Amino acid sequence: MNITVGVLALQGAFAEHIHLLTQATKHLPQGLTWHFVEVRTPDQLAECDALILPGGESTTMSLVAARSGMLEPLRQFVKVHRRPTWGTCAGLILLAESANRTKKGGQDLIGGLDVRVNRNHFGRQTESFTADLDLPFLSGSSASKTEVDTGTKPFRSVFIRAPIVERVLPHQPGAQDSESRISDTVVAPSRQPAAEDAAAQKAVAAQVEVMARLPGRATGLETGQTAREAGEEGDIVAVRQGNVFGTSFHPELTGDERIHVWWLKRVGEMVAERRGAVWGRCRGEGYGYEEGESIWNWRPF
């Protein structure tokens, strides 16, 4: 089975993502053929099964996407067709349904994650930092033949003018209209999948999962409380909802491909489910797996 993963290449660290994606395939089972491409046009996006929105400058990415005719195709890809999508740092901002510290008209969002992000939460670029994160979701997704469980090894994360998820929003159809009443906050427009698209309907029904936190100091702009004062563990820096995954930090700048390995496995599973690749050959390509098995049990017939 062939899978094409695009990396939005309008601005930001797209080359670094492609490098780590290529490294990650060395740790995946045979039977899947991966293609990684830079995406700058709607036609290139249409060829993709999955997409990464890299770190960079979210306002610049949004403006370039709008001027190049990419913004609406991106919304269709993420929110209508519900293809697997991952946003890092600036990409997380673009994939949020709500973003604060933003002037009206200054930032267009794609949406897909029912969260409010706080842009540049940690301040200027000179205040960027690294941190060791515990990422339990990596458990069982080893990128090393010698490690028993990579989920127990901290992930060295790079935060550069990073956003955080300030709030997980109530899941609802349509736009998060109540968020638009908050000062300096923009909201993504509503886009809904077709009723007959079962895979997309499954993705849109999913709830937000908090995948990682940075213990410490997320102060909400409305409440003035830190996450700990609000009874939470710390700043939310990674979330997933259906087909969409977002991280505040830059895995592509670390040289550690474990998150890319984990995400490509999720992509493979979602693409196989959409293509109906069970009980037999996948499009006559000579590989398959039995119903109820993982896609990673693929084997030649």
C-alpha positions as CSV (number, residue, x, y, z in Angstrom):
1,M,0.0,0.0,0.0
2,N,1.3,3.4,-1.0
3,I,0.8,6.3,1.4
4,T,1.7,9.9,0.6
5,V,2.4,12.3,3.4
6,G,2.7,16.0,2.6
7,V,4.5,18.7,4.6
8,L,3.1,22.2,4.1
9,A,6.1,24.1,2.7
10,L,4.8,27.7,2.6
11,Q,7.1,28.7,5.5
12,G,8.8,27.2,8.5
13,A,10.7,23.9,9.3
14,F,9.3,21.7,6.6
15,A,12.6,20.2,5.5
16,E,13.4,19.1,9.0
17,H,10.0,17.2,9.2
18,I,10.7,15.4,5.9
19,H,14.1,14.4,7.2
20,L,12.7,12.9,10.4
21,L,9.8,11.2,8.5
22,T,12.3,9.5,6.3
23,Q,14.3,8.4,9.4
24,A,11.1,7.1,11.0
25,T,10.3,4.7,8.1
26,K,13.4,2.7,9.0
27,H,11.5,1.6,12.2
28,L,8.2,0.7,10.5
29,P,7.3,-2.8,9.2
30,Q,7.6,-3.6,5.6
31,G,4.5,-3.8,3.3
32,L,3.8,0.0,3.2
33,T,5.5,2.3,0.8
34,W,5.9,5.9,2.0
35,H,6.2,9.0,-0.1
36,F,7.0,12.4,1.6
37,V,6.4,15.6,-0.4
38,E,6.5,19.3,0.0
39,V,3.1,20.9,-0.4
40,R,2.6,24.4,-1.9
41,T,-0.4,24.1,-4.2
42,P,-3.9,22.7,-4.0
43,D,-3.0,20.0,-6.6
44,Q,-0.1,18.8,-4.5
45,L,-2.4,18.7,-1.4
46,A,-4.9,16.6,-3.3
47,E,-2.3,13.9,-3.8
48,C,-1.7,13.5,0.0
49,D,-3.2,11.0,2.4
50,A,-1.9,12.9,5.4
51,L,-0.3,16.3,6.2
52,I,2.0,18.0,8.6
53,L,1.8,21.7,9.3
54,P,5.3,22.6,10.5
55,G,6.6,25.1,13.1
56,G,7.3,28.6,11.8
57,E,5.2,31.8,12.0
58,S,1.5,31.1,12.0
59,T,0.4,34.6,10.8
60,T,2.8,34.4,7.8
61,M,1.7,30.8,7.0
62,S,-2.0,31.9,7.1
63,L,-1.4,34.9,4.9
64,V,0.6,33.0,2.3
65,A,-2.0,30.2,2.4
66,A,-4.8,32.7,1.7
67,R,-2.9,34.5,-1.1
68,S,-1.9,31.2,-2.8
69,G,-5.4,29.8,-2.7
70,M,-4.4,27.1,-0.1
71,L,-6.5,28.1,2.9
72,E,-9.8,26.7,1.8
73,P,-8.3,23.4,0.4
74,L,-6.5,23.0,3.8
75,R,-9.8,23.4,5.6
76,Q,-11.4,20.8,3.3
77,F,-8.5,18.4,3.8
78,V,-8.6,18.7,7.7
79,K,-12.3,19.3,8.5
80,V,-14.3,17.9,5.6
81,H,-12.3,14.9,4.3
82,R,-10.8,14.5,7.8
83,R,-7.4,13.3,6.6
84,P,-4.7,12.7,9.3
85,T,-3.0,16.0,10.1
86,W,-0.3,17.0,12.6
87,G,0.6,20.6,13.5
88,T,3.7,21.6,15.4
89,C,3.9,25.0,17.2
90,A,2.6,27.4,14.5
91,G,0.8,24.4,13.0
92,L,-1.0,23.8,16.3
93,I,-2.2,27.4,16.3
94,L,-3.6,27.0,12.7
95,L,-5.4,23.8,13.7
96,A,-7.1,25.2,16.8
97,E,-10.7,26.3,16.6
98,S,-9.9,29.4,18.7
99,A,-6.7,31.4,19.2
100,N,-6.2,34.4,21.5
101,R,-3.7,37.3,21.5
102,T,-4.8,37.8,17.9
103,K,-6.1,40.9,16.3
104,K,-9.3,40.5,14.3
105,G,-8.5,39.9,10.7
106,G,-4.8,39.3,11.5
107,Q,-4.9,35.5,11.6
108,D,-7.1,33.0,9.7
109,L,-7.4,29.5,11.3
110,I,-8.0,26.2,9.7
111,G,-9.5,24.5,12.7
112,G,-10.0,20.8,13.6
113,L,-9.1,20.8,17.3
114,D,-11.7,21.9,19.8
115,V,-9.2,23.9,21.8
116,R,-8.3,27.6,22.5
117,V,-4.6,28.2,22.1
118,N,-2.6,31.0,23.7
119,R,-0.2,32.3,21.1
120,N,3.4,33.0,22.1
121,H,2.6,32.0,25.6
122,F,6.2,31.8,26.8
123,G,7.2,35.2,25.4
124,R,9.8,36.3,22.9
125,Q,12.2,34.0,21.0
126,T,14.9,34.8,23.4
127,E,12.8,33.1,26.1
128,S,12.6,29.9,24.2
129,F,13.7,26.7,26.0
130,T,13.9,22.9,26.0
131,A,12.3,20.5,28.4
132,D,12.2,16.8,29.0
133,L,8.6,15.5,28.6
134,D,7.1,12.3,29.7
135,L,5.0,11.0,26.7
136,P,3.2,7.8,27.7
137,F,1.6,7.6,24.3
138,L,4.9,6.6,22.8
139,S,4.9,3.4,24.9
140,G,5.0,0.5,22.5
141,S,6.0,2.7,19.6
142,S,9.7,2.1,19.8
143,A,11.9,3.8,17.3
144,S,14.8,1.7,18.4
145,K,15.3,-2.1,18.1
146,T,17.2,-2.1,21.4
147,E,14.8,-0.2,23.6
148,V,12.1,-2.2,25.3
149,D,9.8,0.8,26.0
150,T,10.5,4.2,24.6
151,G,7.6,5.6,26.5
152,T,9.7,5.5,29.7
153,K,12.5,7.7,28.1
154,P,11.8,11.5,28.3
155,F,11.4,13.3,25.1
156,R,13.7,16.3,24.8
157,S,11.3,19.0,23.5
158,V,12.1,22.4,21.9
159,F,9.8,25.3,22.6
160,I,10.3,28.4,20.4
161,R,7.8,31.2,21.0
162,A,5.5,28.4,21.7
163,P,1.7,28.4,22.2
164,I,0.0,26.3,24.8
165,V,-3.6,24.9,24.9
166,E,-5.2,27.2,27.3
167,R,-8.5,25.4,27.3
168,V,-10.2,22.3,25.9
169,L,-13.5,23.6,24.4
170,P,-16.8,21.8,24.5
171,H,-17.2,19.6,21.5
172,Q,-20.0,20.9,19.2
173,P,-20.9,20.9,15.5
174,G,-20.1,24.2,13.8
175,A,-17.9,27.1,14.8
176,Q,-17.0,27.9,18.4
177,D,-19.1,31.1,18.3
178,S,-18.9,31.8,22.0
179,E,-15.1,32.2,21.7
180,S,-15.5,35.0,19.2
181,R,-16.9,37.2,22.0
182,I,-13.5,37.1,23.8
183,S,-11.3,40.1,23.2
184,D,-8.4,39.5,20.7
185,T,-9.6,36.0,19.9
186,V,-10.3,34.6,16.4
187,V,-12.3,31.5,15.6
188,A,-12.1,29.0,12.7
189,P,-15.0,28.8,10.3
190,S,-17.3,25.8,10.4
191,R,-16.8,23.0,7.8
192,Q,-18.6,19.6,8.1
193,P,-17.9,16.3,6.4
194,A,-20.4,14.6,4.1
195,A,-23.0,12.5,5.9
196,E,-22.1,9.5,3.8
197,D,-18.4,9.7,4.7
198,A,-18.3,7.2,7.6
199,A,-14.6,7.6,8.3
200,A,-14.9,11.4,8.4
201,Q,-18.0,11.2,10.6
202,K,-16.1,9.0,13.0
203,A,-13.3,11.5,13.3
204,V,-15.5,14.5,13.7
205,A,-17.3,12.8,16.6
206,A,-14.1,12.3,18.6
207,Q,-13.3,14.2,21.8
208,V,-10.1,16.0,22.5
209,E,-7.5,13.9,24.3
210,V,-4.7,15.6,26.3
211,M,-1.5,13.8,25.3
212,A,1.1,15.7,27.2
213,R,1.6,18.5,29.7
214,L,4.5,20.7,30.7
215,P,4.3,21.1,34.4
216,G,4.2,24.7,35.5
217,R,2.7,27.9,34.8
218,A,0.0,28.3,32.1
219,T,-1.9,31.4,33.2
220,G,-5.3,31.9,31.6
221,L,-5.9,35.3,30.1
222,E,-9.5,35.3,31.5
223,T,-9.1,33.7,34.9
224,G,-5.5,34.8,35.8
225,Q,-5.0,31.3,37.3
226,T,-2.2,29.0,36.5
227,A,-3.0,25.5,35.5
228,R,-2.0,24.2,38.9
229,E,-4.1,26.8,40.7
230,A,-7.1,25.6,38.6
231,G,-6.4,22.0,39.7
232,E,-4.7,20.8,36.6
233,E,-1.3,19.2,36.3
234,G,0.4,21.8,34.0
235,D,0.4,23.4,30.6
236,I,-1.2,21.3,27.8
237,V,1.4,21.0,25.1
238,A,0.0,18.1,23.0
239,V,-3.5,17.1,22.1
240,R,-5.3,14.8,19.7
241,Q,-8.9,14.8,18.4
242,G,-9.9,12.2,15.8
243,N,-7.7,12.7,12.7
244,V,-5.9,15.8,14.1
245,F,-2.8,15.9,16.3
246,G,-1.1,19.0,17.7
247,T,2.1,19.7,19.6
248,S,3.3,23.1,21.1
249,F,6.9,22.1,20.6
250,H,9.1,21.2,17.7
251,P,9.9,17.4,17.5
252,E,11.4,18.1,14.0
253,L,14.3,20.0,15.6
254,T,15.4,17.3,18.0
255,G,16.7,14.5,15.8
256,D,14.5,12.2,17.9
257,E,12.1,10.5,15.5
258,R,9.9,8.7,18.1
259,I,6.9,10.9,17.7
260,H,7.2,10.7,13.9
261,V,7.2,6.9,14.2
262,W,4.1,7.0,16.4
263,W,2.3,9.4,14.1
264,L,3.0,7.4,10.9
265,K,1.6,4.3,12.6
266,R,-1.6,6.2,13.3
267,V,-1.6,7.5,9.7
268,G,-1.2,3.9,8.4
269,E,-4.1,2.7,10.5
270,M,-6.4,5.6,9.4
271,V,-5.5,5.3,5.7
272,A,-6.1,1.5,5.8
273,E,-9.4,1.9,7.5
274,R,-10.5,4.5,4.9
275,R,-9.4,2.2,2.0
276,G,-11.2,-0.8,3.6
277,A,-8.0,-2.9,3.5
278,V,-9.1,-6.0,5.4
279,W,-9.5,-9.7,4.6
280,G,-7.3,-9.9,1.6
281,R,-5.2,-7.9,-0.8
282,C,-5.0,-4.2,-0.6
283,R,-5.6,-2.9,-4.1
284,G,-3.9,-5.9,-5.5
285,E,-0.6,-4.9,-4.1
286,G,0.1,-8.3,-2.5
287,Y,-0.1,-7.4,1.2
288,G,-2.9,-7.6,3.7
289,Y,-4.0,-8.4,7.3
290,E,-6.9,-10.3,8.8
291,E,-9.9,-8.7,10.3
292,G,-9.3,-7.7,13.9
293,E,-5.5,-7.6,13.5
294,S,-3.3,-4.5,13.6
295,I,-2.2,-3.0,10.3
296,W,1.3,-3.7,11.5
297,N,0.7,-7.4,11.0
298,W,0.8,-6.8,7.3
299,R,2.4,-9.7,5.4
300,P,2.8,-10.8,1.8
301,F,0.2,-13.3,0.4
